[in-house]
Every structure is written in structure tokens, then in C-alpha cells.
């Protein structure tokens, strides 16, 4: 079995297999053929255009990269998940299935909230030191390829941060393209913000983030996270309803900060077992049908000969 890992777009670091994934890929490589895919926009040293961020163009690149392989299982990591799901919807005949680890929540509300945090609530100025040179409208909300290319010339902290935000916002913007009905076996690991220390560290203790999100107390941070947790589970319920008749969707939950890539290893072993078992069942059924046809022909031939004998006698 071939397995393709769609790795998390790093934007401003040289693409490589993350250290915490290496042992998983090494183990899998002993039994399967593993391929690593890095998006065109994963490294600022390789310039890219805004079009490269589109699901359609990323899907074409993935397809062209692996078109020599008949079928494969896809493992998508974090922000690569929506791209992976779009790919499976476009080329289901190429996909044995997909595992998304973890699958984050993308919707119109999260897209609008991102704009509210960065522009309306001045979050941009807290993240970008030179926010006068790089204003939020020209270098994020209405950025074009000409301005994008200037960020590659001598990328420092500001430029790297902007590149990431451009990728992230464009991903949020394409939320409506993410399929909700799946035509191949799909495993979604939903990440919920339930670890109190982590929630406070990421949302309250960082005062610039707290100010951007209008969080004034620890309870605000916890309540804000729980609201999104409920929304995410509500979204999962809609996905389950949309796929209740095709039996292609499995949803698992994990707590943010408790991610363990061994989950992926376990999921692939289980998937391979089920896939092989289904093949064996199909082969057994096919063999049974062939034997049944042979027996039917033999019986029909015997009936025909007996009929001729009966006709001759009378």
C-alpha cells in the first residue's frame, strides 16, 4: 500500500519531515511505501503566487506529483487537511481513504472573526512591528502578487509572519470548498480546546492575543474556547448526518496539546487490516460466484441431454 503524507505548510522554514513524525514514517516504511508531499507555499525560499494557495491548484500539483501511483492512502497533517479533503473529492478514484490529524474548524464565522481580530480589533499592529509599512489592507486583506513578492526579498520576522497570515486567511476564505459529504473512507480527528493550562497560556497569558480577542479574564478565555468546542461538535453532527448512508466517515476526538502521532500509526494499521479483509471477502464471493456458474452450466447441460433422451423415447 502507498501512503502519501501531506505535511503542514511551514511557510518560512525549509520543508522537512517533522521530528515527531519521523519515527512514525520509519515504522510505516518497513511495511508500506511512504511518500512525503510539501506544498509549493511551504518555504519562502521558493517564491509562490496567491494562486498556489487555491485548493484547485494545490490539488492539481498533488495529482501531477503522484499520477504514476494507481491508488494510495492520504494522511493530512493540520492545515493540510482541507487540501487533502478537497483532493479526495476531486480524485476519489485515486484514494483508498484519508486520515486528517487533526482537522481544524473552518467556517464563515471563523473567517469573519479572523478579520475582526486582525483589522477591527487592531490585532495586526500587535503582530506586525512595522504595521505602517505593511498595513493590513494592502498586505493581507487585499494583497496582490506584486506586493506578495516583495515579502520574499529579505524576509525577517514581519515578512515571515505576514506570509503565514496570508496562507492562513486564504485557507479560511476557502472554507466553503471543503466537502461535507465524503466518497472515500475518511477519518477526522477533531481537536478540542479542553486543556485548561494550554487554553490560558495561548489566549490569556499572552496579553497581545488577549487584547486582540477581547479576553479580560481567565474565565473569558475558558468560556471563549468552550463556545468554539460546542460549535465544532455541532459541525461534526452535520457531517455525520450528511454521511450516514455512505458509511465513509469516522470522527475521533483529541484534546489540544495531547496530540500523539502514534494515533496515525494505529489508524493506518487498522485501515490496512480492514482493506485486506474486504479484498479477501470480495475474492471469496467472486470465487463462489464462478463455482456457482460452473455448477449451473453443468446442471443445465445435463437437463438438456436428459430432455433429448426423453424426446427420442417417445
Long-range contacts (C-beta under 8 A, 24 or more apart in sequence): 1-32, 1-33, 1-72, 1-73, 1-96, 1-272, 1-275, 2-32, 2-33, 2-34, 2-35, 2-69, 2-71, 2-72, 2-73, 3-28, 3-32, 3-33, 3-34, 3-35, 3-72, 3-73, 3-74, 3-75, 3-268, 4-34, 4-35, 4-36, 4-37, 4-62, 4-66, 4-72, 4-73, 4-74, 4-75, 5-34, 5-35, 5-36, 5-37, 5-75, 5-77, 6-37, 6-39, 6-62, 6-74, 6-75, 6-76, 6-77, 6-80, 6-83, 6-84, 7-36, 7-37, 7-38, 7-39, 7-42, 7-77, 7-80, 8-77, 8-78, 8-79, 8-80, 9-38, 9-39, 9-41, 9-42, 9-79, 9-80, 9-167, 10-42, 10-43, 11-41, 11-42, 11-43, 11-44, 11-160, 11-163, 11-164, 11-167, 12-43, 12-44, 12-155, 12-160, 12-163, 12-164, 13-43, 14-43, 14-45, 15-42, 15-43, 20-261, 21-77, 21-261, 24-261, 24-262, 24-264, 24-265, 27-265, 28-265, 28-268, 32-268, 32-272, 35-66, 35-69, 35-72, 37-62, 37-65, 37-66, 39-80, 39-83, 41-167, 44-151, 44-152, 44-155, 44-159, 44-160, 44-163, 47-149, 47-152, 49-145, 49-148, 50-143, 50-144, 50-145, 50-148, 50-166, 50-170, 53-166, 53-167, 53-170, 53-171, 54-170, 54-174, 55-82, 55-83, 55-86, 55-174, 55-177, 56-86, 58-83, 58-86, 58-87, 59-83, 59-86, 59-87, 59-90, 59-91, 62-87, 63-87, 63-90, 63-91, 63-94, 66-94, 69-94, 70-94, 71-95, 71-96, 72-96, 73-97, 73-98, 73-99, 73-268, 73-271, 74-98, 74-99, 75-99, 75-101, 75-264, 75-268, 76-100, 76-101, 77-101, 78-102, 78-104, 79-104, 79-167, 79-168, 79-171, 81-188, 82-106, 82-171, 82-174, 82-175, 82-177, 82-178, 85-178, 85-179, 85-182, 85-186, 86-177, 86-178, 86-179, 88-179, 88-182, 88-183, 88-184, 88-186, 89-179, 89-182, 89-183, 92-183, 92-184, 95-184, 96-184, 96-185, 96-271, 96-275, 97-184, 97-185, 97-186, 97-187, 97-271, 98-184, 98-185, 98-186, 98-187, 99-187, 99-189, 99-264, 99-267, 99-268, 99-271, 100-186, 100-187, 100-188, 100-189, 101-189, 101-259, 101-261, 101-263, 101-264, 102-189, 102-190, 102-191, 102-254, 102-259, 103-188, 103-189, 103-190, 103-191, 104-191, 105-228, 105-231, 105-232, 105-235, 106-171, 106-172, 106-174, 106-175, 106-178, 107-175, 107-231, 107-235, 108-175, 108-176, 109-231, 110-172, 110-175, 111-169, 111-172, 111-173, 111-175, 114-168, 114-169, 114-172, 115-141, 115-169, 117-212, 117-213, 118-165, 118-212, 121-211, 121-212, 121-213, 121-214, 122-212, 123-208, 123-211, 123-212, 123-213, 126-208, 126-209, 126-211, 126-212, 127-161, 127-165, 127-208, 128-158, 128-161, 128-162, 129-157, 129-158, 130-158, 134-158, 134-162, 139-166, 140-165, 140-166, 140-169, 141-169, 180-238, 180-239, 180-242, 181-242, 181-243, 181-246, 182-243, 182-246, 182-248, 182-249, 183-246, 183-248, 184-248, 185-248, 185-250, 185-271, 186-243, 186-248, 186-249, 186-250, 187-250, 187-251, 187-252, 187-267, 187-271, 188-236, 188-239, 188-249, 188-250, 188-251, 188-252, 189-252, 189-253, 189-254, 189-263, 190-232, 190-233, 190-236, 190-251, 190-252, 190-253, 190-254, 191-253, 191-254, 191-255, 191-256, 191-259, 192-229, 192-232, 192-233, 192-253, 192-254, 192-255, 192-256, 193-225, 193-226, 193-228, 193-229, 193-256, 194-225, 194-229, 194-255, 194-256, 195-255, 195-256, 195-257, 195-258, 196-222, 198-256, 198-257, 199-225, 199-256
